[in-house]
Structures are given as structure tokens and as C-alpha cells.
Amino acid sequence: MRIQALSAVLALSTLLAACGQHSTDSPDTDARVNPLASGYWVSGTYSNAYGARYYRLWVPAGYDGSTARPLMVMLHGCKQDGYDFAAGTRMNALADSRNFLVLYPEQGTAYNAYDCWNWFYDANQHRGSGEPSIIAGMISWVKSNYRVDNARVGVAGLSAGAAMSNIMGCTYPDHIRKVASFAGLMYRAALSATGATDAMNYGNIYDPNSRGTECSSEMGTRRHVMPTLVFHGTSDGTVNIKNAHQTNAQWAQTNDLASDGTDNGNVDNTADASASATACRSYTRYDYQDSATGAVVLRKYLIDGLGHAWSGGSSGGSYSDPCGPDASSIIVNFFGF
């Protein structure tokens, strides 16, 4: 049984590879700054009862503490860290141009040999425990030390980071106001490493509506509509594109309940509008509205020919495809930063 479990974890890690209290140490300002940007890095460690994780915070050039600024939380994929994810997504350049903070929590090989977020364990799928509690603690630390606009805090992730982004939207809606999931999996798409491998290969076995209801319950009294972006490449050989549709359906159900407390279908998984365009790669965008307000609460992008990579990014980072559409700009615009 141990051999089988180890094999499952190794298989999962191989697939995903394509994909508290603040420490007493003073945060250090790192010298490795993108020469095209003029902000700076602040790094440190956050720890609580569930462990310790390193973080990197990008402070934009225009931040002076005089007004509250938005905060973007970026959750990397496997075999990545904050520097790599920042380079591949070019998010820091956008932060400098629009004056918002960017937090990059890092997993670390001490907790996963391939730096994957352990999104597939039950302990990491609930408020007040595991990795979500650590990420939430980092957000709280940023809010305590920088002026953050609480109404404009969003989380975006790639692959394992996208799966964890969906979890953060369900478990900490008091921190997270919007979610972007790129090549990810829905809330509680798996409950074990073996289940995660299967979900990535084939789509998960759970009913997205049920998981959407569970997400709403997890939000509890902090529940609110969670505008969500879902991205997926049609040629992704690591995470099956079925997961994009399941993630969208999960958030449709969650937002239906969050909008008025009733399961009445004012938000559903049937697109209200769609449009196709080309930005280096062709893509189709699907919009899902709240019928009671007319607001777009879900938006799904299916990108033709894109593999397991961040669309419109920089070749300076891993798992990034310079061919558009530019996912980072889309996310920043959707989040209202």
C-alpha cells in the first residue's frame, strides 16, 4: 500500500510539474528586480500551527502608503516559485503601471518535493487549517503592514495554484473578492493524490453543483458573490479541459446561492453571451450573468492550441506561452485593479 501511495504521489507530481505569526526576521529587499520595472521585492516567512511558508511581496513603484491599493495574490504551479511565476506572468510590470501590490506565497520542497500546493488533501480544503490558513495569514500580514483596499483583493493561480485559488475563494471570502483559475480544478475536485491524478487526466468524479453548494457552505456568514475567471488551453495535456467546465459549473452554483441565498438559477452554467477573437492565438470567451442584476459574474476563456501554460506571458518564466491573449491583463481588468 505504501508503494502504491508513493507511486500515486510521484505520478501526480510529474503531471503537475507542467502545470499565524510573522517571523521575527526583518523582511529583506531582494536585488533581483526586473530591469523593466521599478518596484521592489520584500521577502519573509509566515508561520502558524500548520507550518511555515516563504513569501515574496512586490511593492509597486507608485506605492507611498497614502491611499489603499489593491492586492493581487499569485499562486504558482509546480516546479515554480515567486520569482519564476512573476517573470512568466509579467504581473509585476502591470502592478507598477497600475499601482497595486502583488503577493507570491511559495510552497517549498519541504512540504511537497515538486513545490506543488497540496490542494487535494481535505485538511487543505477548509478554513482555519492547512495551507489555506497560511496563505490567509500572509494576506493578513500584508494588510497589517501596507494600506490595502479590502474590496479589491483577488487571487489568481496556475494549475496546482489555480486549484488552491479556487479553495481560497471558498474558504476565505472575507479576504478574497475575485478569483482567476488558469488550468485548474474546482473546489474539492479530489480528496487524495490518486484522485487528483485521475481528475487531472479525465476530469473529476464529483458533481460540480454539489461542490458549489459545499463551497457556499464553507463561505458561511462571510459568503458573497465571487466573480471568477476560468482559463484553459484546448491542447493542455496535463489538466484535462473538462476541469475548466467543472470549475465554471461549481462557481455558477456557488454564486447562485451567494447572490440571494436561494438555489433558483439566477446564476447558472449556461453562457449568456460568447465571442471569438484572435490575439496571436484564437480564443472564445463565454460570459455568465446574474439574471437579477445583469452583472457578469463568470467569464470563461478557451484558448485554441494552448498547452499547459500561462497565456500571453513571457518566455522568461516557466510554463508561460508568449502567444496571447494576455491573461494577466485580462485578470487585472476583470478584477478592477
PELIN-V989659 format. One record per residue. N is the residue number from 1. D_CENTER is the distance of its C-alpha to the mean C-alpha in Angstrom with 2 decimals. Layout:
N;D_CENTER + N;D_CENTER
This chain:
1;32.71 + 2;31.27 + 3;31.63 + 4;29.84 + 5;26.93 + 6;26.72 + 7;26.88 + 8;24.00 + 9;21.80 + 10;23.01 + 11;22.45 + 12;18.85 + 13;18.30 + 14;20.14 + 15;18.07 + 16;14.69 + 17;16.29 + 18;15.81 + 19;12.53 + 20;21.25 + 21;23.12 + 22;22.71 + 23;24.81 + 24;28.23 + 25;27.83 + 26;27.61 + 27;24.43 + 28;25.45 + 29;25.05 + 30;24.24 + 31;26.47 + 32;24.18 + 33;23.23 + 34;22.63 + 35;26.15 + 36;25.01 + 37;23.22 + 38;25.00 + 39;22.63 + 40;22.47 + 41;20.52 + 42;20.88 + 43;20.13 + 44;20.73 + 45;20.20 + 46;19.13 + 47;20.79 + 48;21.59 + 49;23.30 + 50;20.49 + 51;20.58 + 52;19.79 + 53;16.96 + 54;17.26 + 55;15.30 + 56;15.88 + 57;16.00 + 58;16.91 + 59;19.60 + 60;20.55 + 61;24.17 + 62;24.91 + 63;23.76 + 64;26.97 + 65;26.13 + 66;28.30 + 67;25.71 + 68;22.35 + 69;19.50 + 70;15.89 + 71;13.13 + 72;9.86 + 73;7.59 + 74;6.31 + 75;5.46 + 76;8.06 + 77;9.52 + 78;12.98 + 79;15.90 + 80;13.98 + 81;14.05 + 82;13.27 + 83;16.23 + 84;15.51 + 85;11.96 + 86;13.50 + 87;16.41 + 88;14.80 + 89;12.64 + 90;15.46 + 91;13.29 + 92;16.04 + 93;18.70 + 94;17.13 + 95;16.82 + 96;20.50 + 97;21.59 + 98;20.03 + 99;20.28 + 100;16.94 + 101;15.66 + 102;12.70 + 103;11.74 + 104;10.80 + 105;11.11 + 106;12.79 + 107;13.64 + 108;17.20 + 109;19.68 + 110;21.47 + 111;18.90 + 112;18.04 + 113;20.42 + 114;17.91 + 115;15.25 + 116;12.98 + 117;11.01 + 118;13.46 + 119;11.41 + 120;14.63 + 121;16.93 + 122;17.97 + 123;18.15 + 124;14.39 + 125;13.85 + 126;15.80 + 127;16.27 + 128;18.50 + 129;18.13 + 130;16.57 + 131;13.41 + 132;11.81 + 133;15.05 + 134;14.87 + 135;11.54 + 136;13.08 + 137;16.25 + 138;14.96 + 139;13.85 + 140;17.34 + 141;18.95 + 142;17.68 + 143;18.92 + 144;22.16 + 145;22.83 + 146;21.68 + 147;22.16 + 148;18.87 + 149;18.88 + 150;17.53 + 151;17.27 + 152;14.90 + 153;11.94 + 154;8.50 + 155;4.91 + 156;3.12 + 157;2.89 + 158;6.28 + 159;8.33 + 160;8.49 + 161;5.33 + 162;3.91 + 163;6.67 + 164;6.09 + 165;3.29 + 166;6.27 + 167;8.57 + 168;7.97 + 169;8.72 + 170;11.71 + 171;12.96 + 172;12.78 + 173;13.32 + 174;15.84 + 175;13.37 + 176;10.45 + 177;11.99 + 178;9.57 + 179;6.25 + 180;5.36 + 181;5.04 + 182;7.21 + 183;9.72 + 184;8.12 + 185;10.18 + 186;10.93 + 187;11.51 + 188;14.30 + 189;14.68 + 190;16.70 + 191;18.67 + 192;19.92 + 193;19.51 + 194;21.98 + 195;20.26 + 196;16.96 + 197;19.07 + 198;20.74 + 199;17.69 + 200;16.34 + 201;19.87 + 202;20.95 + 203;18.39 + 204;18.37 + 205;21.59 + 206;20.54 + 207;21.17 + 208;18.10 + 209;20.27 + 210;21.01 + 211;17.45 + 212;16.78 + 213;19.76 + 214;18.66 + 215;15.37 + 216;17.74 + 217;20.05 + 218;17.53 + 219;16.88 + 220;20.66 + 221;22.45 + 222;19.34 + 223;18.35 + 224;17.67 + 225;16.59 + 226;12.82 + 227;12.68 + 228;10.01 + 229;9.65 + 230;9.80 + 231;10.85 + 232;13.03 + 233;16.04 + 234;19.29 + 235;20.38 + 236;17.49 + 237;19.59 + 238;17.03 + 239;14.90 + 240;17.27 + 241;16.60 + 242;17.69 + 243;14.27 + 244;13.13 + 245;16.10 + 246;15.58 + 247;12.05 + 248;13.70 + 249;16.67 + 250;15.00 + 251;13.51 + 252;16.93 + 253;18.71 + 254;16.68 + 255;17.24 + 256;20.81 + 257;21.52 + 258;19.81 + 259;21.72 + 260;25.16 + 261;25.08 + 262;26.65 + 263;25.75 + 264;27.59 + 265;25.49 + 266;25.15 + 267;21.57 + 268;21.64 + 269;20.26 + 270;22.99 + 271;22.18 + 272;24.35 + 273;24.28 + 274;23.36 + 275;24.08 + 276;24.30 + 277;24.47 + 278;24.55 + 279;22.88 + 280;23.99 + 281;22.48 + 282;23.26 + 283;20.64 + 284;20.75 + 285;18.85 + 286;19.18 + 287;19.25 + 288;19.45 + 289;21.37 + 290;22.48 + 291;26.15 + 292;27.34 + 293;25.95 + 294;25.23 + 295;21.79 + 296;19.07 + 297;16.35 + 298;14.62 + 299;14.59 + 300;14.27 + 301;15.02 + 302;16.92 + 303;17.93 + 304;21.31 + 305;21.94 + 306;18.55 + 307;17.88 + 308;14.88 + 309;13.88 + 310;12.06 + 311;14.46 + 312;16.76 + 313;15.86 + 314;18.44 + 315;20.44 + 316;20.42 + 317;17.23 + 318;16.62 + 319;15.01 + 320;15.33 + 321;17.75 + 322;19.67 + 323;20.78 + 324;19.15 + 325;17.95 + 326;16.13 + 327;12.44 + 328;11.94 + 329;14.91 + 330;13.96 + 331;10.73 + 332;12.93 + 333;15.66 + 334;13.92 + 335;12.64 + 336;16.26 + 337;16.05
